[in-house]
Amino acid sequence: MRAFEDKTVLVVEDEPIVAMHTEDLLTDLGFKTVVVAGGVDRALRALAASCVDVAVLDVNLNGEKSFPIAEHLAQRSIPFLFATGYSDQETPFPDAIMINKPFNSEALESGLRTILSD
């Protein structure tokens, strides 16, 4: 019944409390595995070491943008969405789904279902 039960998700978030909350939401949604990385380098290493099906990327990672991660995911045809605390945030990925922080389970699930159905 759960659409996410066989999926591995990468969460790239530099705020530990937000990362833990997102991990809890994703676990509650039924994801098999949640891989958390706090920055661009850690995320790229995680992608090299793990097979992920989808990703949730914070746009601003301690002043560094997550766009290199998004580019890597796009090259591998791995769907992703951006999460941001800035309502006017622009990215070089105009078709990417963006959810605003703080987000709830419903917003996260809706965004994930959208990108996984494409």
Contacts in CASP RR format, 6 or more apart in sequence:
PFRMAT RR
TARGET T0000
AUTHOR 0000-0000-0000
METHOD contacts of the structure
MODEL  1
MRAFEDKTVLVVEDEPIVAMHTEDLLTDLGFKTVVVAGGVDRALRALAAS
CVDVAVLDVNLNGEKSFPIAEHLAQRSIPFLFATGYSDQETPFPDAIMIN
KPFNSEALESGLRTILSD
2 29 0 8 1.000
2 30 0 8 1.000
3 113 0 8 1.000
3 116 0 8 1.000
4 26 0 8 1.000
4 29 0 8 1.000
4 30 0 8 1.000
4 31 0 8 1.000
4 32 0 8 1.000
4 112 0 8 1.000
5 30 0 8 1.000
5 31 0 8 1.000
5 32 0 8 1.000
6 32 0 8 1.000
7 31 0 8 1.000
7 32 0 8 1.000
7 33 0 8 1.000
7 53 0 8 1.000
7 54 0 8 1.000
7 116 0 8 1.000
8 31 0 8 1.000
8 32 0 8 1.000
8 33 0 8 1.000
8 34 0 8 1.000
8 35 0 8 1.000
8 50 0 8 1.000
8 51 0 8 1.000
8 52 0 8 1.000
8 53 0 8 1.000
8 54 0 8 1.000
9 26 0 8 1.000
9 31 0 8 1.000
9 33 0 8 1.000
9 34 0 8 1.000
9 35 0 8 1.000
9 52 0 8 1.000
9 53 0 8 1.000
9 54 0 8 1.000
9 55 0 8 1.000
9 56 0 8 1.000
9 112 0 8 1.000
10 35 0 8 1.000
10 36 0 8 1.000
10 37 0 8 1.000
10 43 0 8 1.000
10 46 0 8 1.000
10 47 0 8 1.000
10 50 0 8 1.000
10 52 0 8 1.000
10 54 0 8 1.000
10 55 0 8 1.000
10 56 0 8 1.000
11 19 0 8 1.000
11 22 0 8 1.000
11 23 0 8 1.000
11 26 0 8 1.000
11 34 0 8 1.000
11 35 0 8 1.000
11 36 0 8 1.000
11 37 0 8 1.000
11 55 0 8 1.000
11 56 0 8 1.000
12 36 0 8 1.000
12 37 0 8 1.000
12 38 0 8 1.000
12 39 0 8 1.000
12 40 0 8 1.000
12 43 0 8 1.000
12 55 0 8 1.000
12 56 0 8 1.000
12 57 0 8 1.000
12 58 0 8 1.000
12 61 0 8 1.000
12 66 0 8 1.000
12 69 0 8 1.000
13 19 0 8 1.000
13 22 0 8 1.000
13 36 0 8 1.000
13 38 0 8 1.000
13 56 0 8 1.000
13 58 0 8 1.000
13 61 0 8 1.000
13 83 0 8 1.000
14 38 0 8 1.000
14 39 0 8 1.000
14 58 0 8 1.000
14 60 0 8 1.000
14 61 0 8 1.000
14 62 0 8 1.000
15 58 0 8 1.000
18 58 0 8 1.000
18 101 0 8 1.000
18 102 0 8 1.000
19 36 0 8 1.000
19 38 0 8 1.000
22 36 0 8 1.000
22 56 0 8 1.000
22 83 0 8 1.000
22 108 0 8 1.000
23 34 0 8 1.000
23 36 0 8 1.000
25 104 0 8 1.000
25 105 0 8 1.000
25 108 0 8 1.000
26 34 0 8 1.000
26 56 0 8 1.000
26 108 0 8 1.000
27 34 0 8 1.000
28 105 0 8 1.000
29 105 0 8 1.000
29 108 0 8 1.000
29 109 0 8 1.000
29 112 0 8 1.000
33 50 0 8 1.000
35 46 0 8 1.000
35 50 0 8 1.000
35 52 0 8 1.000
37 43 0 8 1.000
37 45 0 8 1.000
37 46 0 8 1.000
38 61 0 8 1.000
39 61 0 8 1.000
39 62 0 8 1.000
39 64 0 8 1.000
39 66 0 8 1.000
40 61 0 8 1.000
40 64 0 8 1.000
40 66 0 8 1.000
40 68 0 8 1.000
40 69 0 8 1.000
43 57 0 8 1.000
43 66 0 8 1.000
43 69 0 8 1.000
44 68 0 8 1.000
44 69 0 8 1.000
44 72 0 8 1.000
46 52 0 8 1.000
47 69 0 8 1.000
47 72 0 8 1.000
47 73 0 8 1.000
47 76 0 8 1.000
52 78 0 8 1.000
53 78 0 8 1.000
53 79 0 8 1.000
53 116 0 8 1.000
54 78 0 8 1.000
54 79 0 8 1.000
54 80 0 8 1.000
54 112 0 8 1.000
54 115 0 8 1.000
54 116 0 8 1.000
55 69 0 8 1.000
55 73 0 8 1.000
55 78 0 8 1.000
55 79 0 8 1.000
55 80 0 8 1.000
55 81 0 8 1.000
56 80 0 8 1.000
56 81 0 8 1.000
56 83 0 8 1.000
56 108 0 8 1.000
56 112 0 8 1.000
57 66 0 8 1.000
57 69 0 8 1.000
57 70 0 8 1.000
57 80 0 8 1.000
57 81 0 8 1.000
57 82 0 8 1.000
57 83 0 8 1.000
58 66 0 8 1.000
58 82 0 8 1.000
58 83 0 8 1.000
58 84 0 8 1.000
58 101 0 8 1.000
59 65 0 8 1.000
59 66 0 8 1.000
59 82 0 8 1.000
59 83 0 8 1.000
59 84 0 8 1.000
59 85 0 8 1.000
59 86 0 8 1.000
59 89 0 8 1.000
59 91 0 8 1.000
60 66 0 8 1.000
60 84 0 8 1.000
60 86 0 8 1.000
60 89 0 8 1.000
66 82 0 8 1.000
67 91 0 8 1.000
67 92 0 8 1.000
67 93 0 8 1.000
69 80 0 8 1.000
70 80 0 8 1.000
70 82 0 8 1.000
70 91 0 8 1.000
70 92 0 8 1.000
70 93 0 8 1.000
70 96 0 8 1.000
73 79 0 8 1.000
73 80 0 8 1.000
74 80 0 8 1.000
74 93 0 8 1.000
79 115 0 8 1.000
79 116 0 8 1.000
79 118 0 8 1.000
80 96 0 8 1.000
80 115 0 8 1.000
81 96 0 8 1.000
81 97 0 8 1.000
81 98 0 8 1.000
81 99 0 8 1.000
81 111 0 8 1.000
81 112 0 8 1.000
81 114 0 8 1.000
81 115 0 8 1.000
82 89 0 8 1.000
82 91 0 8 1.000
82 93 0 8 1.000
82 96 0 8 1.000
82 97 0 8 1.000
82 98 0 8 1.000
82 99 0 8 1.000
83 98 0 8 1.000
83 99 0 8 1.000
83 100 0 8 1.000
83 101 0 8 1.000
83 103 0 8 1.000
84 98 0 8 1.000
84 99 0 8 1.000
84 100 0 8 1.000
84 101 0 8 1.000
85 100 0 8 1.000
85 101 0 8 1.000
85 102 0 8 1.000
87 100 0 8 1.000
89 98 0 8 1.000
91 98 0 8 1.000
97 111 0 8 1.000
97 114 0 8 1.000
97 115 0 8 1.000
99 107 0 8 1.000
99 108 0 8 1.000
99 111 0 8 1.000
100 107 0 8 1.000
END
